[in-house]
């Protein structure tokens, strides 16, 4: 998502051993300005040139003064590109595509705008699957297990890496610059997706498997009615945008390039007045202004790092504390009756929180930032520990998938939440630790696929639905292997064309060319394109619901 960086094995000054975190090595370098570098990834832009003197940081090791009442030094180096993070981002982008493709071959009960290519004896998820005379278990059941397994860790890992990359991005930007960059990188492609890519989705109406009853015009209106589902896969970009805007103040309080001992004020709430900005802080300020990490008070970057170390340092605490936290948050979210609330108010918008948990993803996002901030102080664990976490996480994720299939997806909400939270965290920390050791050298294809990641993510669902709407009429073309090859090839070609499209690539989250780029422009301080998209989005939703 944000920028990744080359893995560094050098020891910290004054230390005899290399110290880093398991997950935090996924922290990435700082993001570029939207109008800067040509390169970019899903949320992983290349470094930009800082303009604010407060935010300037050399590529070499730089010392920032932190502390509340004394000048304690904390040596912090802006992270450099880590190769394995690039590889993980590319891999996750394709896995998301694979997940959505396999969805059409699983016994899910999809809404009208999705296609469902059923196998014999498979109708929907809520009815038990029956075996036929030639197979031990149906292919649909196998596809379901694969899909549930991928769904357990794909998005949590994306959010975790995105949170880590915020730490790197703030070395190069002020709070205002960071907020604006998030608008261009995340909100613009999400709105563009919601406004202009509904047409390919509506083509599912012409598929022989379509169950929509009504005219094609009614189908178009139906797909625009729900304000949330109109974003499709763009919900991930919306969540990231909301998280960034919510926590920019908090992140800056605990960032060494923003909260310095030499400055009597901290960048909290973008103000120099009030109890939340003037040092030293009193106890009430620490409590009510969220100046803590997991309820352990912290008011400076150094105190924040010490809080993270005291809670997460060690092989067991690194796994169990975040795992249990995620499990509890996931279970609590599962208890909220979003479906019942939606039925009561007569609006399906709120049901998005049932399948796309807002609060668990938020916790993972914040954990990513915290671990990135403390990466130089949390000891690196062994390969045996990494393999243990990875294998255990894989077994747990597969176990939950099989249990969900056997129970007809009727697992207790609390149990499902507890198990999901723990198994996804085991898989995340194990995967990142192993990737750090396996991918250490840059390859020529890394930069190419890193740039392709964002447009590939933005358009892949629309390509899948468009192609399957036609191939479902042909028996052999609608099989999963053929669909996999065909949709991958088309999505790759279109993504490549987008990266070469000059200023137009801005609408897909990529910076425009260094020279001659008219987007985002200077009108309205660069917010004219996003304003037009936002107004168009609201008009489309209103028209679909009123006409």
KASULPE-V947518 format. One record per residue. OMEGA is omega in whole degrees, -180 to 180 (999 if undefined). Layout:
BEGIN
omega=OMEGA
omega=OMEGA
END
This chain:
BEGIN
omega=175
omega=-171
omega=176
omega=-173
omega=-177
omega=-176
omega=-179
omega=-178
omega=-175
omega=-179
omega=178
omega=180
omega=180
omega=-178
omega=-175
omega=-180
omega=178
omega=-179
omega=178
omega=179
omega=178
omega=-179
omega=-171
omega=175
omega=173
omega=178
omega=-172
omega=-179
omega=-173
omega=-178
omega=177
omega=173
omega=-177
omega=-178
omega=-175
omega=-170
omega=179
omega=-173
omega=177
omega=177
omega=-172
omega=167
omega=-171
omega=-177
omega=180
omega=-177
omega=177
omega=180
omega=-178
omega=178
omega=180
omega=-179
omega=-180
omega=-175
omega=-177
omega=178
omega=-179
omega=176
omega=178
omega=-177
omega=-176
omega=-180
omega=175
omega=177
omega=177
omega=179
omega=-175
omega=-177
omega=178
omega=-177
omega=175
omega=-177
omega=178
omega=-176
omega=-175
omega=177
omega=172
omega=-174
omega=174
omega=-175
omega=178
omega=-173
omega=-174
omega=178
omega=175
omega=-179
omega=-180
omega=180
omega=178
omega=180
omega=-179
omega=179
omega=180
omega=179
omega=176
omega=176
omega=-179
omega=178
omega=-178
omega=178
omega=-179
omega=178
omega=-177
omega=-179
omega=179
omega=-179
omega=171
omega=174
omega=-174
omega=175
omega=-172
omega=-173
omega=175
omega=176
omega=174
omega=-179
omega=-170
omega=171
omega=177
omega=176
omega=176
omega=-180
omega=-179
omega=-173
omega=-172
omega=176
omega=-176
omega=-178
omega=-180
omega=179
omega=177
omega=-172
omega=-171
omega=-178
omega=176
omega=175
omega=-175
omega=177
omega=178
omega=177
omega=179
omega=179
omega=179
omega=180
omega=178
omega=-179
omega=-180
omega=178
omega=179
omega=-178
omega=-177
omega=-171
omega=-176
omega=-174
omega=174
omega=179
omega=176
omega=-178
omega=179
omega=180
omega=178
omega=177
omega=177
omega=-176
omega=175
omega=180
omega=179
omega=-177
omega=-177
omega=171
omega=-173
omega=-174
omega=168
omega=180
omega=-180
omega=179
omega=180
omega=179
omega=-180
omega=-180
omega=177
omega=177
omega=-177
omega=-175
omega=-171
omega=-174
omega=-179
omega=179
omega=178
omega=179
omega=177
omega=178
omega=-177
omega=-174
omega=-167
omega=-177
omega=178
omega=-178
omega=178
omega=180
omega=-178
omega=179
omega=176
omega=178
omega=-176
omega=178
omega=178
omega=180
omega=-178
omega=180
omega=-178
omega=179
omega=-178
omega=-179
omega=179
omega=178
omega=177
omega=177
omega=178
omega=179
omega=-179
omega=-178
omega=179
omega=-172
omega=-175
omega=-174
omega=-177
omega=-177
omega=177
omega=180
omega=-178
omega=-179
omega=179
omega=177
omega=180
omega=178
omega=178
omega=179
omega=179
omega=180
omega=-180
omega=180
omega=-178
omega=-180
omega=-180
omega=-167
omega=179
omega=179
omega=-177
omega=179
omega=-176
omega=177
omega=-176
omega=180
omega=-175
omega=179
omega=-177
omega=-178
omega=-175
omega=-179
omega=-178
omega=-179
omega=-178
omega=-180
omega=175
omega=-177
omega=-179
omega=-179
omega=176
omega=-177
omega=176
omega=179
omega=174
omega=-175
omega=-177
omega=-175
omega=-174
omega=178
omega=-6
omega=-178
omega=173
omega=-175
omega=-180
omega=178
omega=-179
omega=-178
omega=-171
omega=176
omega=176
omega=178
omega=-178
omega=171
omega=-175
omega=175
omega=173
omega=-172
omega=176
omega=-180
omega=179
omega=177
omega=-179
omega=178
omega=178
omega=178
omega=179
omega=178
omega=179
omega=-179
omega=-177
omega=-178
omega=-170
omega=-176
omega=-179
omega=-175
omega=-178
omega=-180
omega=179
omega=-179
omega=-170
omega=-176
omega=177
omega=-180
omega=179
omega=178
omega=179
omega=-180
omega=-179
omega=-179
omega=179
omega=180
omega=179
omega=178
omega=180
omega=180
omega=-180
omega=-176
omega=-178
omega=-179
omega=179
omega=178
omega=179
omega=180
omega=-178
omega=-178
omega=178
omega=-180
omega=-178
omega=-175
omega=-174
omega=-179
omega=178
omega=-178
omega=178
omega=-177
omega=-179
omega=-172
omega=-176
omega=-173
omega=175
omega=178
omega=178
omega=178
omega=179
omega=180
omega=-180
omega=177
omega=178
omega=179
omega=-177
omega=-179
omega=176
omega=-179
omega=-176
omega=-172
omega=-179
omega=-175
omega=180
omega=-173
omega=177
omega=-179
omega=-174
omega=176
omega=179
omega=178
omega=-179
omega=179
omega=179
omega=179
omega=-178
omega=-179
omega=179
omega=178
omega=178
omega=180
omega=-180
omega=-180
omega=177
omega=179
omega=178
omega=179
omega=179
omega=179
omega=178
omega=179
omega=-177
omega=-178
omega=-179
omega=177
omega=-179
omega=178
omega=176
omega=-175
omega=-178
omega=180
omega=-180
omega=179
omega=-180
omega=-178
omega=180
omega=-178
omega=-178
omega=-175
omega=-180
omega=-179
omega=175
omega=-178
omega=-178
omega=-175
omega=178
omega=-179
omega=-178
omega=179
omega=179
omega=-180
omega=180
omega=-179
omega=-176
omega=-174
omega=-177
omega=-177
omega=179
omega=177
omega=-177
omega=-176
omega=-177
omega=-176
omega=-180
omega=-178
omega=176
omega=178
omega=-178
omega=-171
omega=-176
omega=178
omega=178
omega=179
omega=-174
omega=-172
omega=-168
omega=-179
omega=180
omega=177
omega=-179
omega=-177
omega=180
omega=-177
omega=-179
omega=177
omega=178
omega=-176
omega=178
omega=177
omega=-177
omega=-173
omega=-174
omega=-179
omega=-176
omega=177
omega=-176
omega=180
omega=180
omega=179
omega=-180
omega=-179
omega=-174
omega=-178
omega=177
omega=-178
omega=-178
omega=180
omega=179
omega=-179
omega=180
omega=179
omega=179
omega=178
omega=179
omega=-180
omega=180
omega=-171
omega=178
omega=-177
omega=-177
omega=-178
omega=176
omega=-178
omega=178
omega=174
omega=-180
omega=176
omega=179
omega=178
omega=-177
omega=-179
omega=175
omega=179
omega=-180
omega=-177
omega=3
omega=179
omega=-178
omega=179
omega=-179
omega=179
omega=178
omega=-176
omega=180
omega=-180
omega=-178
omega=177
omega=178
omega=179
omega=-179
omega=178
omega=178
omega=179
omega=-180
omega=178
omega=180
omega=179
omega=-179
omega=-180
omega=-180
omega=-178
omega=-177
omega=-177
omega=999
END
